[in-house]
Amino acid sequence: MTYIDGFIVPVPAGRKEDYRKMAEKAAAIFKEYGALKLVECWGNDVPHGKITDFYGAVKAEPGETIVFSWIVWPSKEVRDEGSKKLMADPRMKPEDMPFDGKRMIYGGFELLLET
């Protein structure tokens, strides 16, 4: 059954192209390890909430944009095996990350509905 990894990360607005390049390189590696599809979305209509919102979830700072991403895997088993390989792959350790990875939120999700 299809499995989804979801991510939200704050990225400095001035590093949009750096982030895109990093994501493009990472996407090829994810696909090498079994991912079917990767989607990276640059926020341009992300409202601030009264109680909670994306900005608060990742402790976004002024000048940062919310990036919403997901990876489609053929199954949780393929994702789990691919994740082990990704964590050990030296290509996944860039020297100059265009975001603060400590503020990224992520999780794995079973597909509930797809239309």
Secondary structure, 3 states (H helix, E strand, C coil): CCEEEEEEEEEEHHHHHHHHHHHHHHHHHHHHCCCCEEEEEECCCCCCCCCCCHHHHCCCCCCEEEEEEEEEECCHHHHHHHHHHHHHCHHHCCCCCCCCHHHCEEEEEECCCCC
